[in-house]
Amino acid sequence: RARRETTTNYEVDRTITHLQHAVGQLQRLSVAVVVNHLPNADGEHTPLSDADLAELKKLVEQTMGYTPQRGDTVSVVNQAFAGSIKPRLEWWQQPQIVTLGQTAINGLVALVAMLLIWLAVMRPIVRRRAAQAELKRDQRRAEAEELRREAEAAQRVRRQSRYDDNLETARNLAQKDPRAVAAVMRGWLEEKRHG
């Protein structure tokens, strides 16, 4: 639409006219819309129904200001987009299985690393400590055995000393009273025969 505005100024002998023309005018509008397939309850991408496409076409017409007298056209097409439908992966290619496999491999690597550390570092330390403990046990046993032998030797010495004391007492008694010693000896011999 053009807008016309005229101002007449009578003091000056001229007329100024300002004309503003519309910036542009649509002669015809053509719109094309491509709609991706929608996933169903199973996750499969399926095309839209004809009723859904008709509703979508009405919505596009309202949005663009569709005027059939001007020669406007609207086209709504339902097409699967490239890359939107992912191919079905094998069970071993699924992300959950891959993540689980990576976790298992990481755990296995950690286990092997711990085993190598045990074999290379810890086992020699444990063996060395066990050998030291065994050596200490053997030393304690040897010390105990030595103490036992010393105790037995001391006991033997005490017995021998008592025997020597008894023998000396018997000699002194035999020198002082030989008849009493003979009577004691006879009593022992008789006990031995009857006993």
SERO-4910 file (N, C-alpha, C, O; in steps of 0.05 Angstrom, whole numbers):
BEGIN
 pado doro    nc1    nc2    nc3   cac1   cac2   cac3    cc1    cc2    cc3    oc1    oc2    oc3
  Arg    A     17    -24      0      0      0      0     17     25      0     39     26     12
  Ala    A      9     43    -13     23     69    -14      9     89      4    -15     88      6
  Arg    A     24    105     16     13    125     34     20    152     22     42    158     14
  Arg    A      0    169     21      4    195      9     -2    216     29    -23    215     43
  Glu    A     15    236     31     11    257     50     18    283     36     39    286     23
  Thr    A      1    302     38      5    328     24      3    350     44    -15    351     61
  Thr    A     21    368     42     20    392     59     21    417     40     38    419     23
  Thr    A      2    435     44      2    459     28      9    482     46     -3    487     67
  Asn    A     28    497     38     37    520     53     31    544     37     42    548     15
  Tyr    A     12    563     47      3    585     31     21    609     32     19    628     16
  Glu    A     39    610     51     57    632     52     77    631     30     86    651     19
  Val    A     84    607     24    104    603      3     88    590    -20     70    574    -16
  Asp    A     95    597    -42     80    589    -65     89    561    -75     95    558    -99
  Arg    A     89    543    -58     96    516    -68     82    495    -52     72    501    -30
  Thr    A     81    471    -62     68    448    -49     89    426    -47    102    419    -66
  Ile    A     91    415    -22    110    393    -17     93    368    -14     74    367      2
  Thr    A    100    348    -29     86    322    -28    106    301    -20    127    298    -32
  His    A     99    285      0    115    262      9    101    237      2     78    232     10
  Leu    A    114    220    -14    102    194    -21    119    172     -9    143    171    -11
  Gln    A    106    153      5    119    130     17    106    105      5     82    100      8
  His    A    122     91     -9    112     66    -21    118     43     -2    137     44     13
  Ala    A    102     22     -3    107     -1     13    134    -13      5    142    -13    -18
  Val    A    149    -24     25    175    -34     20    175    -57      1    191    -58    -18
  Gly    A    158    -76      5    156    -98    -13    128   -110    -12    113   -105      7
  Gln    A    122   -126    -31     95   -138    -31     98   -166    -40    112   -172    -60
  Leu    A     87   -185    -25     88   -213    -32     70   -218    -56     46   -211    -56
  Gln    A     81   -231    -75     65   -239    -98     55   -267    -94     32   -274   -101
  Arg    A     73   -284    -82     65   -312    -78     85   -323    -57    108   -316    -56
  Leu    A     75   -342    -40     91   -354    -19     90   -384    -22     68   -396    -23
  Ser    A    113   -397    -23    114   -426    -25    130   -437     -1    152   -428      4
  Val    A    118   -456     14    131   -467     37    131   -497     35    111   -510     28
  Ala    A    155   -509     41    157   -538     41    167   -546     69    186   -534     79
  Val    A    155   -566     82    162   -576    108    167   -606    106    151   -621     96
  Val    A    190   -614    117    196   -643    118    196   -651    148    210   -639    164
  Val    A    180   -671    154    177   -680    182    189   -708    185    185   -726    168
  Asn    A    205   -711    206    218   -737    211    197   -758    221    177   -750    232
  His    A    203   -783    217    186   -804    228    188   -803    259    209   -795    269
  Leu    A    167   -811    272    166   -810    302    170   -838    313    161   -857    301
  Pro    A    183   -840    336    186   -867    348    159   -876    361    145   -860    373
  Asn    A    154   -902    359    130   -913    371    137   -924    399    159   -918    409
  Ala    A    119   -939    412    124   -949    439    147   -969    439    160   -971    460
  Asp    A    153   -982    417    175  -1002    416    202   -988    410    223  -1001    410
  Gly    A    201   -962    404    225   -948    397    231   -948    367    251   -937    358
  Glu    A    214   -961    352    217   -962    322    206   -935    311    186   -926    319
  His    A    221   -924    291    211   -900    278    191   -907    256    196   -924    239
  Thr    A    167   -895    258    146   -900    239    136   -874    227    138   -853    240
  Pro    A    125   -876    203    115   -851    190     90   -841    204     76   -856    217
  Leu    A     84   -815    200     60   -803    211     35   -812    195     37   -819    172
  Ser    A     12   -812    209    -13   -819    195    -21   -796    177    -11   -773    180
  Asp    A    -40   -801    159    -50   -780    141    -64   -758    157    -63   -734    150
  Ala    A    -78   -765    179    -92   -746    196    -72   -727    209    -76   -703    210
  Asp    A    -50   -739    219    -29   -722    232    -16   -703    211    -10   -680    218
  Leu    A    -12   -713    187      0   -696    166    -19   -673    159    -10   -651    155
  Ala    A    -46   -679    158    -65   -658    152    -65   -636    174    -67   -613    168
  Glu    A    -64   -645    199    -63   -626    221    -38   -609    220    -38   -584    225
  Leu    A    -16   -622    214     10   -607    212      9   -587    189     19   -565    191
  Lys    A     -4   -594    167     -6   -576    144    -23   -552    151    -16   -530    143
  Lys    A    -45   -556    166    -62   -533    175    -46   -514    193    -48   -490    191
  Leu    A    -30   -526    211    -13   -510    229      7   -493    213     11   -470    220
  Val    A     19   -505    193     38   -490    176     24   -468    161     35   -446    159
  Glu    A      1   -473    151    -15   -452    136    -21   -429    154    -20   -406    146
  Gln    A    -29   -435    179    -36   -413    197    -11   -397    204    -13   -372    207
  Thr    A     11   -411    208     35   -397    216     46   -379    194     55   -357    200
  Met    A     44   -386    169     55   -371    147     36   -350    136     44   -333    120
  Gly    A     11   -350    144     -8   -331    133    -17   -339    105    -16   -323     86
  Tyr    A    -25   -363    102    -32   -375     76    -56   -360     64    -76   -357     76
  Thr    A    -52   -352     38    -73   -339     23    -75   -352     -4    -58   -349    -21
  Pro    A    -97   -367     -9    -99   -382    -34   -102   -363    -58    -94   -370    -81
  Gln    A   -114   -338    -54   -118   -320    -77    -91   -309    -87    -89   -303   -111
  Arg    A    -71   -308    -70    -45   -299    -78    -30   -321    -93    -10   -315   -106
  Gly    A    -39   -346    -90    -25   -369   -104     -5   -383    -86     13   -396    -95
  Asp    A     -9   -380    -59      9   -393    -40      7   -423    -42    -15   -434    -48
  Thr    A     29   -437    -37     29   -466    -36     43   -476    -11     62   -464     -2
  Val    A     33   -498      0     44   -511     23     47   -541     17     29   -553      6
  Ser    A     71   -551     24     76   -580     20     88   -591     46    109   -582     55
  Val    A     75   -611     57     85   -624     82     90   -653     75     73   -668     65
  Val    A    115   -661     79    124   -689     72    135   -702     97    149   -690    113
  Asn    A    128   -728    100    139   -744    122    161   -762    111    156   -779     95
  Gln    A    186   -757    121    209   -772    111    228   -777    134    231   -760    152
  Ala    A    240   -801    135    260   -807    156    285   -792    150    296   -792    128
  Phe    A    295   -778    171    320   -762    168    344   -781    168    343   -802    181
  Ala    A    364   -773    153    388   -789    152    402   -788    179    406   -766    190
  Gly    A    409   -811    190    423   -812    215    405   -812    240    414   -817    262
  Ser    A    379   -806    236    361   -806    259    353   -834    267    347   -839    290
  Ile    A    352   -851    247    345   -879    253    371   -894    255    386   -899    236
  Lys    A    377   -902    279    402   -916    284    399   -946    277    379   -958    284
  Pro    A    419   -957    265    417   -985    258    418  -1002    284    430   -994    304
  Arg    A    405  -1025    283    404  -1043    306    431  -1055    310    442  -1067    292
  Leu    A    443  -1051    333    469  -1061    339    468  -1090    349    449  -1098    361
  Glu    A    490  -1104    344    493  -1131    355    495  -1128    385    501  -1107    395
  Trp    A    490  -1150    400    490  -1148    429    517  -1140    440    519  -1125    460
  Trp    A    539  -1148    427    565  -1141    436    574  -1113    429    595  -1104    439
  Gln    A    559  -1099    412    565  -1072    404    549  -1051    420    554  -1027    417
  Gln    A    530  -1060    436    513  -1041    451    530  -1027    472    547  -1040    484
  Pro    A    525  -1002    476    541   -986    494    543   -997    523    564   -996    535
  Gln    A    521  -1008    533    522  -1019    560    541  -1043    562    556  -1046    581
  Ile    A    540  -1060    541    558  -1083    541    587  -1074    538    605  -1086    551
  Val    A    592  -1055    521    619  -1045    517    630  -1033    543    652  -1038    551
  Thr    A    613  -1017    557    621  -1005    583    627  -1027    603    646  -1026    618
  Leu    A    609  -1047    604    613  -1069    623    639  -1084    617    654  -1092    635
  Gly    A    645  -1089    591    669  -1102    583    694  -1086    590    714  -1097    600
  Gln    A    693  -1059    586    715  -1042    594    720  -1043    624    743  -1043    633
  Thr    A    698  -1043    639    701  -1044    669    713  -1070    677    731  -1071    694
  Ala    A    704  -1092    664    716  -1119    671    745  -1120    664    761  -1131    679
  Ile    A    753  -1109    641    781  -1109    632    797  -1092    652    819  -1100    659
  Asn    A    787  -1069    660    801  -1052    679    805  -1066    705    827  -1065    717
  Gly    A    785  -1080    715    787  -1096    739    808  -1118    736    823  -1123    755
  Leu    A    807  -1132    713    827  -1153    708    855  -1142    708    874  -1155    718
  Val    A    859  -1120    695    886  -1107    693    895  -1100    722    918  -1104    729
  Ala    A    877  -1089    738    884  -1081    765    891  -1106    781    910  -1106    797
  Leu    A    876  -1128    777    882  -1153    791    909  -1164    783    924  -1173    800
  Val    A    915  -1164    758    941  -1174    748    964  -1156    759    985  -1166    767
  Ala    A    959  -1130    760    980  -1111    770    984  -1117    800   1007  -1117    809
  Met    A    963  -1121    815    966  -1128    843    981  -1154    847    997  -1157    865
  Leu    A    975  -1174    830    988  -1200    831   1018  -1197    826   1035  -1209    839
  Leu    A   1025  -1181    805   1053  -1176    799   1067  -1162    822   1090  -1168    828
  Ile    A   1054  -1142    834   1066  -1128    857   1070  -1148    880   1091  -1147    893
  Trp    A   1051  -1165    884   1054  -1185    905   1077  -1204    900   1094  -1209    917
  Leu    A   1079  -1214    875   1100  -1232    869   1128  -1219    869   1147  -1231    878
  Ala    A   1129  -1194    860   1155  -1181    857   1164  -1168    883   1188  -1167    888
  Val    A   1146  -1157    899   1154  -1142    922   1145  -1155    948   1162  -1160    966
  Met    A   1120  -1160    951   1110  -1168    977   1118  -1197    984   1124  -1202   1008
  Arg    A   1118  -1215    966   1124  -1243    973   1152  -1246    983   1156  -1260   1003
  Pro    A   1173  -1233    971   1199  -1235    983   1201  -1223   1011   1215  -1234   1028
  Ile    A   1186  -1201   1016   1186  -1189   1042   1173  -1209   1062   1184  -1213   1084
  Val    A   1151  -1220   1055   1137  -1239   1072   1155  -1263   1077   1156  -1273   1100
  Arg    A   1168  -1274   1057   1185  -1297   1061   1209  -1290   1079   1216  -1306   1096
  Arg    A   1220  -1266   1075   1242  -1258   1092   1233  -1256   1121   1247  -1265   1139
  Arg    A   1210  -1244   1126   1200  -1242   1153   1194  -1269   1165   1199  -1274   1189
  Ala    A   1183  -1287   1149   1177  -1314   1158   1203  -1329   1165   1205  -1343   1185
  Ala    A   1224  -1325   1149   1250  -1338   1155   1261  -1326   1180   1273  -1341   1197
  Gln    A   1259  -1300   1184   1269  -1287   1209   1253  -1298   1233   1265  -1303   1254
  Ala    A   1227  -1300   1230   1211  -1311   1252   1219  -1339   1258   1220  -1347   1282
  Glu    A   1223  -1356   1238   1232  -1384   1242   1259  -1385   1255   1264  -1401   1273
  Leu    A   1277  -1367   1247   1304  -1366   1260   1301  -1359   1289   1315  -1370   1306
  Lys    A   1284  -1339   1296   1280  -1332   1324   1268  -1355   1340   1276  -1360   1362
  Arg    A   1249  -1369   1327   1237  -1393   1341   1258  -1414   1346   1259  -1426   1367
  Asp    A   1275  -1419   1326   1297  -1438   1329   1316  -1429   1351   1325  -1446   1367
  Gln    A   1322  -1403   1352   1340  -1393   1374   1327  -1397   1401   1340  -1405   1420
  Arg    A   1301  -1391   1403   1287  -1395   1428   1287  -1424   1436   1291  -1431   1460
  Arg    A   1282  -1442   1417   1282  -1471   1422   1310  -1480   1432   1313  -1494   1452
  Ala    A   1331  -1470   1418   1358  -1477   1426   1364  -1466   1454   1377  -1480   1470
  Glu    A   1356  -1442   1460   1360  -1431   1487   1345  -1447   1508   1356  -1453   1529
  Ala    A   1320  -1455   1502   1305  -1471   1521   1318  -1498   1525   1320  -1508   1547
  Glu    A   1328  -1510   1503   1341  -1536   1505   1367  -1533   1522   1373  -1551   1538
  Glu    A   1381  -1511   1518   1406  -1507   1533   1399  -1503   1563   1413  -1514   1580
  Leu    A   1378  -1489   1569   1370  -1485   1597   1361  -1512   1609   1368  -1518   1632
  Arg    A   1348  -1529   1593   1339  -1555   1603   1364  -1572   1609   1365  -1585   1630
  Arg    A   1383  -1572   1591   1408  -1588   1595   1423  -1578   1620   1432  -1594   1636
  Glu    A   1424  -1552   1623   1438  -1541   1647   1423  -1549   1672   1436  -1556   1692
  Ala    A   1396  -1548   1671   1381  -1556   1695   1385  -1586   1701   1389  -1593   1724
  Glu    A   1386  -1603   1680   1391  -1631   1685   1419  -1636   1696   1423  -1652   1714
  Ala    A   1438  -1621   1685   1466  -1624   1694   1468  -1616   1723   1481  -1629   1739
  Ala    A   1454  -1594   1731   1454  -1585   1758   1441  -1605   1777   1450  -1610   1799
  Gln    A   1419  -1617   1767   1406  -1638   1782   1424  -1662   1786   1425  -1674   1807
  Arg    A   1438  -1670   1764   1457  -1693   1766   1479  -1687   1787   1487  -1704   1803
  Val    A   1488  -1662   1785   1509  -1654   1804   1499  -1656   1833   1513  -1666   1851
  Arg    A   1474  -1647   1837   1462  -1648   1864   1459  -1677   1873   1464  -1684   1896
  Arg    A   1449  -1695   1854   1446  -1723   1861   1473  -1736   1868   1476  -1750   1887
  Gln    A   1492  -1729   1851   1519  -1741   1855   1530  -1731   1882   1542  -1746   1897
  Ser    A   1526  -1706   1888   1536  -1695   1913   1522  -1709   1936   1535  -1715   1956
  Arg    A   1496  -1714   1935   1481  -1727   1956   1491  -1756   1958   1494  -1767   1981
  Tyr    A   1496  -1768   1935   1506  -1796   1935   1534  -1797   1949   1539  -1814   1966
  Asp    A   1550  -1777   1941   1577  -1776   1954   1575  -1771   1984   1589  -1783   2000
  Asp    A   1556  -1754   1992   1552  -1748   2020   1543  -1774   2034   1552  -1780   2056
  Asn    A   1524  -1788   2022   1513  -1812   2034   1536  -1834   2036   1538  -1848   2056
  Leu    A   1552  -1835   2015   1574  -1855   2015   1594  -1848   2037   1603  -1866   2051
  Glu    A   1600  -1823   2040   1618  -1815   2060   1607  -1821   2088   1621  -1830   2106
  Thr    A   1581  -1816   2092   1568  -1822   2117   1569  -1851   2123   1574  -1860   2145
  Ala    A   1564  -1868   2102   1564  -1897   2105   1593  -1906   2112   1595  -1924   2129
  Arg    A   1614  -1895   2100   1641  -1902   2107   1648  -1896   2136   1660  -1911   2150
  Asn    A   1640  -1871   2143   1645  -1863   2171   1631  -1882   2191   1642  -1889   2211
  Leu    A   1606  -1889   2184   1590  -1907   2201   1603  -1934   2202   1604  -1947   2224
  Ala    A   1614  -1944   2179   1626  -1971   2178   1652  -1971   2194   1658  -1991   2207
  Gln    A   1667  -1949   2194   1691  -1948   2210   1685  -1947   2240   1699  -1959   2256
  Lys    A   1664  -1933   2247   1657  -1930   2275   1644  -1955   2286   1650  -1965   2308
  Asp    A   1624  -1966   2270   1608  -1989   2281   1604  -2009   2258   1584  -2008   2245
  Pro    A   1624  -2027   2253   1622  -2045   2231   1599  -2066   2234   1588  -2075   2214
  Arg    A   1592  -2073   2259   1571  -2092   2263   1544  -2081   2254   1528  -2096   2242
  Ala    A   1538  -2056   2259   1513  -2044   2251   1510  -2044   2221   1489  -2049   2210
  Val    A   1532  -2039   2207   1532  -2038   2178   1526  -2066   2168   1511  -2070   2149
  Ala    A   1539  -2087   2180   1535  -2114   2172   1506  -2122   2176   1495  -2136   2159
  Ala    A   1493  -2113   2197   1465  -2120   2202   1447  -2107   2181   1428  -2120   2172
  Val    A   1453  -2083   2174   1437  -2069   2154   1439  -2084   2127   1420  -2087   2113
  Met    A   1464  -2093   2121   1469  -2107   2095   1454  -2133   2095   1442  -2140   2074
  Arg    A   1454  -2148   2117   1440  -2173   2118   1410  -2169   2114   1397  -2184   2100
  Gly    A   1399  -2148   2126   1370  -2142   2123   1363  -2136   2094   1342  -2144   2084
  Trp    A   1381  -2122   2080   1375  -2116   2051   1376  -2142   2035   1359  -2145   2017
  Leu    A   1395  -2159   2040   1398  -2183   2025   1374  -2201   2030   1364  -2214   2011
  Glu    A   1364  -2203   2054   1341  -2220   2060   1316  -2208   2046   1300  -2223   2035
  Glu    A   1313  -2183   2045   1290  -2170   2032   1291  -2176   2002   1271  -2180   1989
  Lys    A   1315  -2176   1992   1318  -2181   1963   1311  -2210   1956   1299  -2215   1935
  Arg    A   1318  -2229   1974   1311  -2257   1969   1281  -2262   1970   1270  -2276   1954
  His    A   1268  -2250   1989   1239  -2254   1994   1222  -2236   1976   1199  -2242   1971
  Gly    A   1232  -2216   1967   1216  -2196   1954   1214  -2198   1926   1201  -2182   1913
***
